[in-house]
Amino acid sequence: MQIPTDKIREVIGSGGKVIREIVEVSGAKVDINDDGVIKIASSNGDAIQKAYDMIYSIVAEPEEGKVYKGKVVKLVDFGAFVNFFGKRDGLVHVSQIENRRLNHPSDVLKEGQEVWVKLLGFDDRGKVRLSMKVVDQETGVEIPKEEKADAEE
């Protein structure tokens, strides 16, 4: 697999900690060279896939406009931090939780609760902006814009 060169350090980890963990957990041999080419070798196909998945979760970037399943990790006055897409966290602003005004996110959410979120984008500081109110929390399907307009009237 090919990864961006600026992600090599994340895959190797400090002192090789991350790459050693990938090798131990997956059982595959992993080799990274300076131009971002990663070679994964094993006689076991599952080990190769596990190593690939672990590396992918480190280097992959979430896509704007996509819906992800996440877990509420922290509630604050202005919203909820949701862990989604591997180890990524993002903020669901209190105005993006439901189509009604909430006094506090804890009115409808609990830490550890699984929720569906849509990645709206990134703010000017690169922080992840998420929304819950545009996704059906039962099915994880994005709600078409017409229905949202009806719900707000």
Secondary structure, 3 states (H helix, E strand, C coil): CECCHHHHHHHHCHHHHHHHHHHHHHCCEEEECCCCEEEEECCCHHHHHHHHHHHHHHHCCCCCCCEEEEEEEEEECCEEEEEECCCEEEEEEHHHCCCCCCCCHHHCCCCCCEEEEEEEEECCCCCEEEECCCECCCCCCECCHHHHHHHHC
